[in-house]
Amino acid sequence: MLTLLINGYSKEESDELFRAIQENFESVEIFGSSQNKVVKEILESKEKRFSPQGTQICMFVEFEEEDINSVLRLFPKSLKRPLFCALTESNSEWNLAYLGSHLIEERREMMEKMKEAQKTQ
């Protein structure tokens, strides 16, 4: 079963995302929880508590690269695009609040590197 763990979306928004993705994937689940819950605990409990609070995140669990690309294309244009990531051994131990701050920092560092690379061209 393909699984998405999302954060920062309301129940209505998560339902919209599910409908958009379900068109291409027969078996997909979407889970969510509060900011202080640890990723692996959410996945183990299969919690479906959605809240628009916090950083918008979409974590891919057990997705192949081709499937990730499909979800990226299918992501509803009516929803704000989240920070995307995949489940890792490390981030499975983090709570959603820390995951969000980590992804924001990673994005900031990547943008700085891209700016530096453009300067040298």
N, C-alpha and C positions, 0 to 999 in steps of 0.2 A: 504494500500500500504506500503510495506517495503521500508525503505529509508536508504541509507548510505550517510554520509557526509564525504568527503575525503579532504585531504590537502596534498600538497607536491608531487603531481603527475601531469604529463602533460596530455593533452587531449588524446593523443594516449594511455598512460598508463591507464587512466580512462576508455577508450573504451575497452581495454583488460580486465580489471577487470569486467566491465559490461558483456561482452560476457561470461566470465567464470562463473559468478554468475547466469546469465539469464538461463543457462542450467537447473538449479534446481528450480528457482523461476520465475513464470510467471510475477508477478507484483513487480518489484523492480526499484527504481529510485536512481540515484547517483547525488549528488549535490556537488558543490565546489565553493570557492570564494577567495577573497584576504585575507591576514593575518589580516587586520584591521576590517573585518566584524564580527558582532556578530552572534553566532550560530543560535539563533532563527530567526534573520532577513534573514539569508541565507535560512533556511528551509521554512519560510513564502513566500519568493520571488521565491523559487525553482530555485535559481541561479545555472547555470552550467558553471562557469568560472574556468577553471583548470590551475594550474601553478605548475611547479616543485619546486617552492620556499617554504622554511619553513620546519618545522618538518612534517614528514609523519605520518598522522593520519587517522584512519578509525573509524568513530562513527556510532554505531548502533542505529537506531531510530525505535521504535515499533517492535523490533525483540524478539521472544521467545528464550529461551536458546537453544533449539534444532536447530533453524534457525541460531543462532550465530555460533554454532559448525559446521554447514554445510558450512557457509561462510569461517570459519577458514580453513577448509579442502580444499575448492575450490580456495582459494586465489592463484593466479598464482605464480608459483615458479620463473618466470622470473622477477617479481617485488620485490623490497625490501619490507620486511614486515614492516608495520607501527606500531605505538603504537595504540592499540585498546582500545575503551571505549564505553560506552553507554550514551545516552542522559539523563541528570538529570535536575532537576529544577535549580540547581546552575549553571552547566556548560552551560546551554542554554543562560545565560546572558554574557558569556565570548566571547571575540574575539578569532579567531583561533590562533593568536600568543600566547596569554596568556594560552589557552588550551594546546598548545604544550609544553610550559615551565612547566606547572603544571604536565602534564603526564610524562615528563622527570624526574622531581623531585620525583614524586610518584615511578617511576621505580627505581631510585637511592636508595630511602629509603627501598624499598622492597628487593633490592639486598643486602643492608647492613644487614638487618634483617636475610636474608637467610644465609649470611656468619657467623653471630653471632650464629645462631642456629646450624650450622655445627661445630663450635668450641666447643660447649657444648656437643656434642655427643661423 
